[in-house]
Amino acid sequence: MQEIWIDYLNALDAKALALTNDEILDAVSKALDAQGRGETVIEPRVHLVPESSDKGHFNVLRGYVKALNYAGVKVVGDFVDNYKVDLPSELAVLNLFDPNTGVPKAIIDATAITDMRTGAVTALGAKYLARKNSKILGHIGARGTSYWNVRLLDHLFDFDEIRVHSRRPESRDAFAKRLEADLGKRIIVTDNWQDCLRGADIMVEASRLPEPAPLFKTEWVKKGAFVVPYGTMSALEFDLTDIMDKVVVDDWGQCGPGKPFGALRRHVDEGKVTAENLHAEIGQIVCGMKPGRESDEETILFWHRGLSTTDVALGAAMVDKAREMNIGQRLRFA
């Protein structure tokens, strides 16, 4: 049998690659475009819950991107109390494979990938679905994906005002301090949801609730706003979708009826959001098959649950850059 070597990138390698905002957005955009063209396979995520979902669980994501010639499987742990032991709430590993032979090609610390690709999908959603002159961002949540939401959104929109909120004061203060250092602008820290969200042009909800609770009030959403809720447990009032001109998802296969978790889970399971009244998947918009925002008056909601194909695309970009920079290790597999 021929020799098989695997590219291995650990967390330090991933950091050393220092992917730029545009490199991240470009990689994820290519994955979304391929999805819209029907050139991907996205298997709905599955979960492993060791004890209880409010404590933590594992997500297993599987996908294939034809243009990249990679299939991938990512396993990500999501444990809300990890901060108590000085760990991020999400830790992940991505495995890339040759889709023609099954040969393993790469093992990558995907903790940063998870954060970056989530932020990129939020930002690309806003690129196509938010008003071009959006100047106020309200963001709930301070976990790793939250940083990349704000960073990549600001890269595209250069906000005049960024408001953030998180349940723990020390978490939201540290989040704002990091953003101020990296973005070079003042961040407004709020101690409640209303002051953070009401009247914002772009409203992002990335909370970590132990159970569904209607903390995101419909009345706070102004005409023409762009709303992105993606907490594991829903924080939305049930009538929020009633004021939306368009509802867009990342992948209906993962968002449809009977699946666990998600911001619009009740809305889907009770028939308020259906395949028939859904406007589009984001990939269909990115590839030009369906329109995005068509007027400043449209109020639009984008629900994304996480795309395995964006993990694969960002992992492939990291492997390519690592080879150019001679970063990482080569592991003998066979």
N, C-alpha and C positions, 0 to 999 in steps of 0.2 A: 504494500500500500504506500502511496505517496505520503511525504511529510505534510503535516498540517500544523500551521502556526496561527495563533490567535493574537490580535492586537488587544492589549490591556491598558486601559486608561483609568487610573484611580482618581480620587477627589482632588489631589494635588495637581495631577496632570490636567484635569478639566479646568482648574483655576488658571494654570499657567497658559492655557490656550487663549484665554482672554478674548473670547468671541465678541465681536463688536455688535452694537445694536443692529446694524444693517445686515451683518452676517446671519444673525439669529432670525430676523424677519424674512430674509431671502430664503433661507432653508425651509422655514415653516410655510411660507407662501407657495413654494414649489410643491410641497406635500398637499396643500389645500387645492391647488390647481389640478394636480393629478387626481385627487379624489373627485373633483367636479367632473372630470373627463372620464370617470369610470375606470381609471388605471391603478386602482388600489384595492386591497382587501382589508376590511376592518371587522374584526371579530368583536362582538360585544364583550366588554370587560366582565371578568368574573371576580368573586371576592372570597377570601378566606378570613373568617372571623374567629379568632382563637377563643375568645370569651364573650365579649359583648361589643357591639358596634360603637357604643358611646365611648368605650375605652380606646378602641383602635382596631384596625383591620388591615388586610393586605389587598391591594388591587392588582390584578393580573391582566395586562393589556397585550394584544397580539395584532400584528398588522404586516402588510406587504406593500411596497411601493415599486411598481414595475420599472419606472425610469431610473431608479437607483440600484436596481438588481439586489435588493436586500429584503429579507423578511426579518421581523424582530419580535422579541418577547420581553416585556418589562414587568418586573415585580417591584411594587412600591408599597412600603409600610406607611401607614398613616395613624400615628399615635399621639393624641392630643396632649398628653401630660409629659411628653419627652423633655420639655423645657426644665422640668424638675431635676433631671439627671444630665443637664447640659448637652442635650441632643436636639437637632431639628425634628419637627413633628413628622417630616417625611424623609425617608431614606430609600434609595432605589438602585436597582441594578438592571441594565439593559444588555440583552444578548442579541447580536446580529448574526444572521445566517445567510448562506448562499441559497436562494430559493430554488435553484435547479438541482442541487446535490444534497442539501441539508448540512453541508460542512459549516461548522461554527467559524465565524470570521472575527468577531470582536466581543469583548466584555468591557462594559463601560460603567463607571459610577454615574448613575443617572439622576442623582439627587438634584444637581444643577440643571440637568436637561429637563426634568419635570417642571422646575420653577420657570425656566426660560421659555419653554415651548408653551406653557400655560399663559404667561404674560404676552407672548407673541400672538397667540390666538385672540386674546382679548384686544390687543392693539390693532391687529388686522381686521377684526370685526368692526372696530371703531373707524378704521380707514374707509371701509365701504358703507357703514351704516350710521355713523354719527354725522352731525352737521360739521361742515368743514371749518366753521369759525367757532367751534366749541372751545371755551376758555376756562370753564370751571369744572374741576374733577372732584367728586366725592367718593371716597374709598373706605369701605368697611373691611377690616381684617388686616393683620400685620404678619402673616406667615410668609414663607419664602416666595410663594407664587405672587403674593401681593407686591413685593418689591419690584418684580419684573413687570407686573401690570402697570404700575405707576411710571417706572423708568421708560418703558417702551411707548406707553401712551404719550408721555411728555415729549419723547423724541419726535413723535409725529405731529403733536399739536402745540407744543410750547405754551402750556397753560399759564394764565395770569393768576390763578388761584387753585391750590391743591389742598383739600381737606382730608384728614384721615381720622379713623376711630378704631379702637380695639378694646375689648373688654378689660384687659389688665392695663393700668396706667403705665407700668414700667415697659410693657410691650409696645404700646402706641408711642411713648416718648422716644424709645430707642429707634423705632421705625422711622419716625420723623427726623431724628438726628442723622440717621444714615442717608435718608433721601436728601436732606439739605446739603450734606457734604458732597454727595455724588451729582446732584442736579444743579447745585449752586443757586437755589432759590428757597424762599421761606415756605415752610409747610405749616398749615394750620392744624393743630391738634384739638379735637373735640372730645368731650366726655359723654356724648350721647349720639344716637343714630340720626335724630332729626337735624341737628346743627350740621352734621357731616353731609347729609344727602339732599335736604330740601333745596330745590331750585337749581341743582347742578346740571350742567349740560351733559355730562357723562357720569353715570352712577354705577359703581361696581360694588357688588356684595360678595365677599369671600370670607364669610364668617365661619366659626367652628362651633355650631350649636349642638348640644347633646340630644336634642329632639326638636321637631318642627315648632316654630313660634313666629307669629305674624309681627315681627319687629320692623319690617320695611313697609311703610305706609304708602298706599296708592296716592293719597292726596299730596305727597311730597313731589310727585313727578310732574314736571311742567311739560307743556305741549312742545314737541320737537326734541325731547330728551332721548338719550340712548342709554338703555338699562342692561347691565350684565350681571345677573345673579348666578353664582355657581357653588354656593355652599353645599356640603354633603346633605345637611338637613335644611329644609326650606325655611327661609325667613320672610316669605312673601305673604301679603294678604291675598286671599283667593280671587278678589276682583281685579288684581293688577293687570291681568291679560286683557280685561275688557276695554282698557283705554289704549291698547296697542294697535297701531295700524299694520304692523308686521311683527311676526314672531319667527325668528331664525334659530336654528340649532346647528351644532357641529355635525351630528350624525344621528339620524332618526332611529337607526338600528339600536343605538344605545339609549335613546331617549323615549322610545315607544312604550306602550302599556306593558305592565307586568315586571318591569325592571326595578331593582332597589335603588333607593337614595335619589337625591337631586332636587334642585330648587323648584322645578315644575312637576315634581312627581305626582302630587295630588291633582294638579291641573290636567295632566295627561290621563291618569287612571280614571278620573271622573268625566272625561270626555270634553273638557273645555278647550284643550289643545289637541288637535288630531292631525293625522297625515294629510287630511283634506284641507284644513284651514291654515296649516303651516305655510309660510311664504317660501322658504327654501332652506337647504343646508348651505353653510357658508362656502363650501367648495364650489357649489354651483354658481355662486356670485363671483368668487375670485376668478373662475375660468370664463366668465362672461355669459354663461348660459341663462342666468336670471338676473334681474336688476337688483341693485342694492338700494340705498336711499334715493328717492326720486324727488323729494321736496324737503324744505326746511321745516315744514309743518308736521311731517310724519314723526310719530312717537314709536320707537322700535325697541324690541327686546331681543337679546341674543343670549341663548342658554348653551353653554358648552360644558360637556362632561369629561373631556379629555380624549384626544385622538392618538391611538397607537402609531399611526402613520407619521405624526409630527415628531414623536420620539425617534422613530427610525430615521427620519430625514435629518434631524439635528444630530443624532448619533453619527450618521454617515459624514456629515460636515465636520464633526470633531475628529473622526478618524482621518479624513483627508488632510485637515490642517495639522494634525499631530505628526503625520508622516513628513509633511513639508518642513516642520519645525524640529523634527527628530525628538519628539516628546513621547513618553510612554514606554511600555515594555512589549516584547514579543514572547509569548508563552508557547512552549511546545505542547501540542495536543496529541499528536500521533506521529 
